[in-house]
Amino acid sequence: MSTEKNRGEWGSRTGFILAAIGSAIGLGNIWRFPYVAASNGGGAFLIPYLIALFTAGIPLLILEFAMGHKIRSSAPGVFAKLNKKFEVIGWFQTLIAFSIATYYVVIIAWSFSYLFFAFTGAWGADPKAFLFGDYLKLTDSPMNLGGLNLKIVVPLLLVWGINYTVLRMGVKNGLEKANEIFMPLLVVALLVIVIRGVTLPGAMDGLDYFFSPDFSKLTDPKVWLAAYGQIFFSLSICFAIMYAYASYLPKKSDIVNNAFMTGLGNCGFSLISGIGVFSILGFMAHTQGVSVAEVSTAGVGLAFIVFPEAINQLPGMNGLIGGIFFSTLIFAGLSSSLSIMEAVVAAISDKFNLTRVQALNRFTLTSGLLSLLFTTNGGLYILDIVDYATNQYGIVIAGILELIILGWFFHLESVRTYVNELSDFRVGKWWIWAIKGTSFILTVILALKVKGEITSPYEGYPWIALGVYGLGAMIIITVGSFIMTKKKESKEFENNIYHDPIGNHLELDLDE
């Protein structure tokens, strides 16, 4: 493993919390959570959502914070410490992060373009035609890539430049300082959107649609699975990030409180985002004389089509509000992309005892070249399919494997004792059962997803496209995990991980 002096360390608890929350807060908080909540019972959805937070989200954060902090390694090192043959799971999680980082930067690049478009009004009266035609120059088929789109390549280079510069500066002077800037700016920008949104005519109709509780939905198992799925996907758990972040914590760090602050901070941001999004959707529905449900959507359509349409209809300050909205996407995207990249850089550095800059250079060169694939004229199709495969299948499979190994085959009581010795707030045995129970919930989510896929292919894409890009990405990640595991590690990694695997006695050694 990298020597202790090569490993970074957070300069303050506040810096770590901001970075952890920044990792959890991403584009999905803005363009996915509000739609999921509104379509699954509105205000009533908050009941299963908060239950999922306290029974799955925060317990998993505690687990990953504890393992990363104690073992002081990235995901491959954590799993190798349990048992050498489990290192592959750590690499599986790490390569999922690699995959997400490679296309996530492209969405941030779009946001930079649209920040400029907001002030120039470039998207005109038909934002949908502008996005797919003028900007993306989208081809007619996922199998028709066309050529590189320089309108995307240029801002993509900017995004890579920002991420590379921050990560090169290290944990304390790079990641921590960046999040101390990005997170306050993100909150301020979001509050401006909320304040402007709730003062628009029709805003209350949007908020009524968002918050009005439909308690009959609470008897629908799919609503509960949606709540657990949203918590699981939004907290940056089970794909290597939180292991790496926790490994940089000072030895005497409060694990439990950090996990609660991270989880609650992320969910609080999601709720505020929902208020901003649906107040503006309410205004848009009011202007067009339609129901809020008719203009409600999620994902790329919400950010780059519906919101530009709403901005066009604002009675004033159109460019300013548009610029602020796309600034929220940029800040949320950068804080998340930094954490995703850090998970990969830390794993490479730990395994091969490379300096931070050496590991970062290798990652940036490889991921940067691959990201150009998503800037082609057919790039949106590939991005959509790869994102679906990695998020809906890859992360869930990684989570199931993690929870089965840690929850059912290792001595979680020792982990609970470890975190309780460090934390002001102690967790009881409920935490152990929460970890075990979440493994069943994720298995059900995966089974239902596979069942639905057989009857209705994702977004109606042809099977060949889903196979080449979606299944292909998962095969590459899986094979790559075994290759990285088999690669010869440094002597430092071998001495610190393999010579004293805690899996031999199924518990963490609590002695420093």
VMD Tcl script that draws the C-alpha trace (Angstrom):
set ca {
  {0.00 0.00 0.00}
  {1.07 3.59 -0.33}
  {3.04 4.63 2.70}
  {1.24 6.75 5.27}
  {3.07 9.87 4.16}
  {1.79 9.35 0.61}
  {-1.81 9.12 1.80}
  {-3.62 12.41 2.21}
  {-5.63 13.47 5.23}
  {-8.55 15.83 5.66}
  {-7.58 19.09 7.32}
  {-10.79 19.35 9.31}
  {-13.99 17.52 10.10}
  {-15.95 20.23 8.28}
  {-13.84 19.66 5.19}
  {-14.59 15.93 5.23}
  {-18.32 16.46 5.78}
  {-18.54 18.98 2.94}
  {-16.66 16.59 0.65}
  {-18.80 13.58 1.66}
  {-22.04 15.53 1.21}
  {-20.65 16.95 -2.04}
  {-20.03 13.42 -3.25}
  {-23.56 12.35 -2.36}
  {-25.17 15.45 -3.85}
  {-25.10 15.07 -7.60}
  {-27.22 15.65 -10.66}
  {-29.70 13.00 -9.49}
  {-30.68 15.09 -6.46}
  {-31.81 17.83 -8.81}
  {-33.30 15.95 -11.74}
  {-34.27 12.53 -10.32}
  {-35.44 12.81 -6.70}
  {-38.28 15.33 -7.25}
  {-39.79 13.23 -10.02}
  {-39.46 9.95 -8.08}
  {-41.09 11.53 -5.02}
  {-43.95 13.15 -6.93}
  {-44.78 9.97 -8.85}
  {-44.67 7.74 -5.75}
  {-47.08 9.39 -3.37}
  {-45.81 12.96 -3.09}
  {-45.58 13.93 0.57}
  {-46.41 10.37 1.60}
  {-43.21 9.22 -0.18}
  {-41.20 10.99 2.52}
  {-42.27 8.29 4.99}
  {-40.62 5.32 3.20}
  {-37.83 7.64 2.05}
  {-36.84 8.61 5.59}
  {-37.28 5.03 6.81}
  {-34.94 3.91 4.01}
  {-32.46 6.60 5.03}
  {-32.30 5.42 8.64}
  {-32.49 1.68 7.99}
  {-30.23 1.44 4.92}
  {-28.55 4.68 3.88}
  {-26.98 5.81 7.14}
  {-26.13 2.25 8.32}
  {-24.24 1.67 5.05}
  {-22.43 4.99 5.41}
  {-21.38 3.97 8.94}
  {-20.13 0.63 7.62}
  {-18.09 2.08 4.77}
  {-16.74 4.94 6.88}
  {-15.67 2.43 9.54}
  {-13.97 0.00 7.17}
  {-12.18 2.68 5.18}
  {-11.09 4.49 8.35}
  {-9.80 1.42 10.18}
  {-8.05 -0.28 7.26}
  {-6.94 3.06 5.76}
  {-7.25 1.89 2.22}
  {-9.40 2.27 -0.87}
  {-12.04 -0.34 -1.75}
  {-9.69 -3.03 -3.19}
  {-7.52 -2.85 -0.07}
  {-10.53 -3.03 2.25}
  {-11.88 -6.19 0.62}
  {-8.42 -7.74 0.28}
  {-7.91 -7.20 4.01}
  {-11.02 -9.29 4.63}
  {-9.76 -12.05 2.38}
  {-7.42 -12.01 -0.61}
  {-10.02 -13.50 -2.95}
  {-12.43 -10.65 -2.14}
  {-10.14 -7.99 -3.59}
  {-11.94 -8.47 -6.90}
  {-15.12 -7.00 -5.37}
  {-13.21 -3.87 -4.44}
  {-12.00 -3.55 -8.02}
  {-15.51 -4.21 -9.32}
  {-16.73 -1.23 -7.30}
  {-13.74 0.86 -8.37}
  {-14.24 0.14 -12.07}
  {-17.92 1.04 -11.75}
  {-16.70 4.39 -10.43}
  {-14.28 4.58 -13.39}
  {-17.14 3.96 -15.82}
  {-19.38 6.59 -14.21}
  {-16.56 9.15 -14.10}
  {-15.91 8.66 -17.81}
  {-19.40 9.73 -18.91}
  {-20.37 11.95 -15.97}
  {-17.87 14.60 -17.08}
  {-19.69 14.83 -20.41}
  {-22.95 15.86 -18.70}
  {-21.04 18.54 -16.80}
  {-19.64 19.70 -20.15}
  {-23.20 20.06 -21.48}
  {-24.02 22.12 -18.39}
  {-21.11 24.47 -19.09}
  {-22.38 24.93 -22.64}
  {-25.90 25.62 -21.39}
  {-24.60 28.11 -18.84}
  {-23.44 30.14 -21.84}
  {-26.62 29.39 -23.83}
  {-28.75 30.68 -20.95}
  {-27.34 34.18 -21.34}
  {-27.41 34.15 -25.14}
  {-30.80 32.44 -25.53}
  {-29.17 30.07 -28.03}
  {-31.74 27.31 -27.53}
  {-34.45 29.53 -29.05}
  {-38.15 28.74 -28.97}
  {-37.72 24.97 -29.32}
  {-35.16 23.71 -26.74}
  {-35.84 20.07 -27.66}
  {-34.95 20.54 -31.30}
  {-31.94 22.62 -30.29}
  {-30.61 19.96 -27.89}
  {-30.94 16.98 -30.19}
  {-30.31 18.80 -33.46}
  {-28.14 21.88 -33.16}
  {-26.13 20.96 -30.06}
  {-25.79 17.16 -29.84}
  {-26.36 16.57 -33.58}
  {-27.89 13.26 -32.56}
  {-27.80 10.42 -35.07}
  {-30.77 8.21 -35.90}
  {-29.47 5.10 -34.13}
  {-27.28 4.03 -31.18}
  {-25.18 2.04 -33.63}
  {-24.48 5.13 -35.76}
  {-21.86 7.15 -33.85}
  {-21.06 9.78 -36.46}
  {-18.03 11.95 -35.69}
  {-16.69 13.94 -32.72}
  {-18.76 16.97 -31.78}
  {-16.39 19.87 -31.05}
  {-19.22 21.77 -29.31}
  {-18.95 19.13 -26.57}
  {-15.24 18.36 -26.78}
  {-14.21 21.93 -25.90}
  {-16.19 22.23 -22.62}
  {-15.24 18.61 -21.84}
  {-11.57 19.62 -21.87}
  {-12.46 22.39 -19.42}
  {-14.15 19.93 -17.06}
  {-11.19 17.56 -17.21}
  {-8.85 20.49 -16.56}
  {-10.76 21.51 -13.43}
  {-10.95 17.98 -12.05}
  {-7.31 17.23 -12.80}
  {-6.10 20.45 -11.18}
  {-8.12 19.88 -8.00}
  {-7.14 16.22 -7.63}
  {-3.48 16.94 -8.33}
  {-3.44 19.36 -5.38}
  {-4.26 16.51 -2.99}
  {-6.86 15.80 -0.33}
  {-6.47 18.79 1.98}
  {-5.43 21.44 -0.53}
  {-7.44 20.09 -3.46}
  {-10.58 18.10 -2.64}
  {-11.25 19.83 0.67}
  {-10.67 23.36 -0.60}
  {-12.72 22.75 -3.76}
  {-15.71 21.51 -1.78}
  {-15.42 24.43 0.60}
  {-15.99 26.59 -2.48}
  {-18.39 24.47 -4.54}
  {-20.81 23.47 -1.77}
  {-21.65 26.98 -0.47}
  {-22.00 28.22 -4.05}
  {-24.28 25.27 -4.84}
  {-26.51 25.98 -1.85}
  {-26.71 29.71 -2.63}
  {-27.52 29.04 -6.30}
  {-30.21 26.53 -5.35}
  {-31.78 28.93 -2.83}
  {-31.96 31.62 -5.51}
  {-33.80 29.15 -7.77}
  {-36.17 28.24 -4.92}
  {-36.91 31.86 -4.00}
  {-37.53 32.82 -7.61}
  {-39.56 29.69 -8.21}
  {-41.98 30.03 -5.30}
  {-42.76 33.66 -6.24}
  {-43.95 32.71 -9.74}
  {-47.65 32.32 -10.62}
  {-48.67 28.67 -10.51}
  {-45.80 27.72 -8.19}
  {-48.18 26.50 -5.51}
  {-49.77 24.09 -7.99}
  {-46.35 22.56 -8.55}
  {-45.62 22.31 -4.84}
  {-49.07 20.85 -4.24}
  {-48.28 18.16 -6.83}
  {-44.91 17.54 -5.18}
  {-46.03 17.44 -1.54}
  {-49.69 16.38 -1.53}
  {-49.64 13.00 0.21}
  {-51.28 9.97 -1.34}
  {-51.18 7.59 1.60}
  {-52.72 4.80 -0.45}
  {-49.33 4.51 -2.17}
  {-47.79 3.29 1.09}
  {-49.39 -0.11 0.54}
  {-47.62 -0.47 -2.82}
  {-44.33 -2.42 -2.45}
  {-42.95 -0.66 -5.53}
  {-43.09 2.69 -3.71}
  {-41.01 1.29 -0.86}
  {-38.53 -0.21 -3.30}
  {-38.36 3.16 -5.08}
  {-37.56 4.82 -1.76}
  {-34.78 2.37 -0.94}
  {-33.49 2.62 -4.49}
  {-33.37 6.42 -4.33}
  {-31.48 6.36 -1.02}
  {-29.10 3.72 -2.28}
  {-28.30 5.52 -5.54}
  {-27.98 9.01 -4.05}
  {-25.50 8.47 -1.18}
  {-22.41 7.38 -3.15}
  {-22.37 4.03 -1.37}
  {-21.21 0.66 -2.69}
  {-18.99 1.98 -5.47}
  {-15.73 2.67 -3.70}
  {-16.06 6.39 -2.91}
  {-16.75 6.40 0.82}
  {-14.02 3.85 1.55}
  {-11.46 6.16 -0.04}
  {-12.82 9.30 1.61}
  {-12.93 7.69 5.08}
  {-9.37 6.39 4.67}
  {-8.20 10.02 4.76}
  {-9.86 10.73 8.13}
  {-7.62 11.33 11.17}
  {-7.43 8.30 13.48}
  {-9.64 9.86 16.15}
  {-12.69 10.69 14.05}
  {-16.38 10.41 14.94}
  {-17.77 7.85 12.49}
  {-21.46 7.77 13.42}
  {-22.09 11.51 13.55}
  {-20.24 11.98 10.26}
  {-22.50 9.38 8.64}
  {-25.67 11.01 10.01}
  {-24.59 14.48 8.87}
  {-23.73 13.18 5.40}
  {-27.02 11.31 4.99}
  {-29.23 14.07 6.38}
  {-27.37 16.76 4.43}
  {-27.89 14.89 1.18}
  {-31.59 14.31 1.81}
  {-32.15 17.90 2.91}
  {-30.66 19.11 -0.34}
  {-32.92 16.74 -2.29}
  {-36.03 18.18 -0.62}
  {-34.96 21.75 -1.31}
  {-34.23 20.79 -4.92}
  {-37.73 19.39 -5.18}
  {-39.22 22.68 -4.04}
  {-37.21 24.60 -6.63}
  {-37.94 22.19 -9.47}
  {-41.67 21.81 -8.89}
  {-42.33 25.47 -8.20}
  {-40.95 26.24 -11.67}
  {-42.77 23.28 -13.23}
  {-45.95 24.61 -11.62}
  {-45.33 27.99 -13.23}
  {-44.70 26.31 -16.58}
  {-47.92 24.28 -16.34}
  {-49.84 27.43 -15.36}
  {-48.45 29.33 -18.36}
  {-49.32 26.54 -20.79}
  {-52.70 25.79 -19.23}
  {-51.89 22.12 -18.61}
  {-51.49 19.95 -15.50}
  {-48.20 19.75 -13.64}
  {-48.05 16.03 -14.43}
  {-47.89 16.83 -18.15}
  {-44.71 18.88 -17.81}
  {-43.14 16.74 -15.09}
  {-40.18 14.63 -16.16}
  {-36.70 13.63 -15.00}
  {-33.12 13.34 -16.17}
  {-31.66 14.98 -19.24}
  {-35.14 15.96 -20.47}
  {-35.83 17.99 -17.33}
  {-32.48 19.78 -17.26}
  {-31.88 20.50 -20.93}
  {-35.39 20.68 -22.42}
  {-38.08 21.41 -19.81}
  {-36.10 23.96 -17.79}
  {-34.99 25.94 -20.87}
  {-38.67 26.00 -21.93}
  {-39.60 27.30 -18.47}
  {-36.80 29.87 -18.57}
  {-38.15 31.13 -21.91}
  {-41.50 31.82 -20.25}
  {-40.18 33.71 -17.22}
  {-41.50 37.28 -16.94}
  {-37.98 38.62 -16.40}
  {-34.34 37.85 -15.52}
  {-34.45 34.89 -17.91}
  {-30.73 34.77 -18.59}
  {-29.77 35.24 -14.95}
  {-32.09 32.52 -13.62}
  {-31.04 30.19 -16.42}
  {-27.39 30.82 -15.65}
  {-27.93 30.16 -11.95}
  {-29.81 26.93 -12.66}
  {-27.06 25.53 -14.84}
  {-24.52 26.68 -12.27}
  {-26.23 24.37 -9.76}
  {-25.76 21.48 -12.20}
  {-22.09 22.40 -12.65}
  {-21.33 22.66 -8.92}
  {-23.26 19.47 -8.09}
  {-21.61 17.67 -10.98}
  {-18.07 18.76 -10.12}
  {-18.34 17.85 -6.44}
  {-19.59 14.38 -7.36}
  {-17.17 13.78 -10.23}
  {-14.22 14.69 -8.01}
  {-15.22 12.04 -5.49}
  {-15.81 9.39 -8.16}
  {-12.39 10.04 -9.66}
  {-10.74 10.07 -6.25}
  {-12.02 6.55 -5.58}
  {-10.20 5.31 -8.69}
  {-7.02 7.32 -8.14}
  {-6.77 6.10 -4.53}
  {-7.18 2.47 -5.60}
  {-4.46 2.70 -8.25}
  {-2.11 4.52 -5.88}
  {-2.67 2.03 -3.04}
  {-2.28 -1.12 -5.13}
  {0.89 -0.15 -6.96}
  {2.38 2.27 -4.39}
  {2.35 5.10 -6.93}
  {2.46 8.77 -6.04}
  {-0.84 10.58 -6.26}
  {0.22 12.39 -9.44}
  {1.37 9.16 -11.13}
  {-1.96 7.45 -10.39}
  {-3.91 10.55 -11.44}
  {-2.04 10.80 -14.75}
  {-2.79 7.18 -15.63}
  {-6.45 7.55 -14.75}
  {-6.93 10.87 -16.55}
  {-5.26 9.69 -19.75}
  {-7.35 6.50 -19.92}
  {-10.70 7.91 -18.80}
  {-10.20 11.13 -20.74}
  {-9.67 9.33 -24.05}
  {-12.67 7.05 -23.42}
  {-14.88 10.03 -22.57}
  {-14.50 11.23 -26.17}
  {-16.75 8.32 -27.16}
  {-19.64 10.16 -25.49}
  {-18.94 13.34 -27.48}
  {-19.74 11.67 -30.78}
  {-23.03 12.36 -32.53}
  {-24.40 9.11 -31.12}
  {-22.86 9.74 -27.71}
  {-26.14 10.45 -25.92}
  {-27.40 6.96 -26.72}
  {-24.23 5.33 -25.38}
  {-24.23 7.53 -22.28}
  {-27.86 6.69 -21.52}
  {-27.36 2.94 -21.90}
  {-24.04 2.76 -20.01}
  {-25.45 4.93 -17.21}
  {-28.46 2.66 -16.92}
  {-26.33 -0.50 -16.85}
  {-23.83 0.76 -14.27}
  {-26.35 2.43 -11.96}
  {-29.29 0.05 -12.17}
  {-27.28 -3.17 -12.31}
  {-23.60 -2.61 -11.52}
  {-24.02 -0.67 -8.28}
  {-26.84 -2.93 -7.09}
  {-24.77 -6.09 -7.72}
  {-21.77 -4.49 -6.00}
  {-23.99 -3.59 -3.05}
  {-25.42 -7.08 -2.74}
  {-21.93 -8.64 -2.78}
  {-20.65 -6.12 -0.22}
  {-23.58 -6.62 2.14}
  {-23.55 -10.41 1.92}
  {-19.82 -10.59 2.67}
  {-19.75 -7.97 5.42}
  {-23.24 -8.58 6.78}
  {-23.41 -12.37 6.83}
  {-19.88 -13.77 6.81}
  {-17.94 -11.36 9.01}
  {-18.23 -10.25 12.59}
  {-20.11 -6.96 12.38}
  {-20.24 -6.67 16.16}
  {-16.54 -5.79 16.15}
  {-17.22 -3.01 13.64}
  {-20.03 -1.70 15.84}
  {-17.69 -1.71 18.83}
  {-15.06 0.11 16.78}
  {-17.36 2.95 15.70}
  {-18.90 3.26 19.16}
  {-15.47 3.77 20.72}
  {-14.84 6.65 18.34}
  {-18.30 8.25 18.24}
  {-20.29 10.44 20.60}
  {-23.51 8.80 19.42}
  {-23.45 5.02 19.83}
  {-25.33 2.61 17.58}
  {-27.12 -0.45 18.90}
  {-27.55 -3.93 17.50}
  {-30.27 -2.59 15.22}
  {-27.42 -1.43 12.97}
  {-26.27 -5.01 12.33}
  {-29.76 -6.12 11.36}
  {-30.18 -3.07 9.15}
  {-27.08 -4.10 7.18}
  {-28.33 -7.68 6.83}
  {-31.83 -6.59 5.88}
  {-30.63 -4.23 3.18}
  {-29.01 -7.15 1.36}
  {-32.47 -8.71 0.91}
  {-34.00 -5.42 -0.26}
  {-31.32 -4.94 -2.90}
  {-31.79 -8.52 -4.09}
  {-35.52 -7.88 -4.57}
  {-34.79 -4.64 -6.44}
  {-32.40 -6.47 -8.75}
  {-34.84 -9.34 -9.37}
  {-37.70 -6.97 -10.25}
  {-35.40 -5.00 -12.52}
  {-34.36 -8.11 -14.44}
  {-37.98 -9.24 -14.72}
  {-39.04 -5.87 -16.10}
  {-36.13 -5.82 -18.54}
  {-37.21 -9.09 -20.14}
  {-40.72 -7.85 -20.86}
  {-39.80 -4.26 -21.77}
  {-36.25 -3.37 -22.90}
  {-34.95 -0.10 -21.49}
  {-36.34 2.92 -23.39}
  {-37.19 0.64 -26.30}
  {-33.56 0.45 -27.42}
  {-32.76 -2.42 -29.80}
  {-31.32 -5.46 -28.07}
  {-28.08 -5.17 -30.00}
  {-27.45 -1.67 -28.61}
  {-28.27 -2.76 -25.05}
  {-25.98 -5.75 -25.51}
  {-23.04 -3.87 -27.02}
  {-23.06 -0.84 -24.72}
  {-24.89 -1.97 -21.57}
  {-23.95 -5.62 -21.20}
  {-20.61 -4.86 -22.85}
  {-19.79 -2.28 -20.18}
  {-20.64 -4.74 -17.41}
  {-18.51 -7.48 -18.99}
  {-15.55 -5.12 -19.32}
  {-15.94 -4.02 -15.69}
  {-16.14 -7.62 -14.49}
  {-13.19 -8.89 -16.54}
  {-11.21 -5.77 -15.65}
  {-11.81 -6.45 -11.95}
  {-10.17 -9.87 -12.21}
  {-7.29 -8.47 -14.26}
  {-6.59 -5.71 -11.71}
  {-6.78 -8.25 -8.88}
  {-4.27 -10.55 -10.60}
  {-1.81 -7.74 -11.36}
  {1.28 -7.81 -9.17}
  {0.83 -5.45 -6.27}
  {3.55 -3.43 -4.57}
  {5.41 -4.84 -1.58}
  {3.79 -2.16 0.59}
  {0.30 -3.28 -0.43}
  {1.20 -6.93 0.13}
  {2.71 -6.30 3.58}
  {-0.14 -4.14 4.82}
  {-3.02 -6.12 3.37}
  {-2.24 -9.76 2.65}
  {0.08 -10.60 5.55}
  {-2.59 -9.94 8.15}
  {-6.02 -10.53 6.61}
  {-8.72 -9.83 9.21}
  {-10.86 -12.44 7.50}
  {-8.84 -15.12 9.27}
  {-10.56 -14.30 12.54}
  {-13.70 -12.67 11.16}
  {-13.33 -9.43 13.08}
  {-11.53 -6.13 13.08}
  {-8.54 -5.91 15.35}
  {-9.45 -2.98 17.57}
  {-5.92 -2.45 18.82}
  {-3.99 0.35 17.18}
}
mol new
graphics top color blue
foreach p $ca { graphics top sphere $p radius 0.5 }
foreach p [lrange $ca 0 end-1] q [lrange $ca 1 end] { graphics top cylinder $p $q radius 0.2 }
display resetview
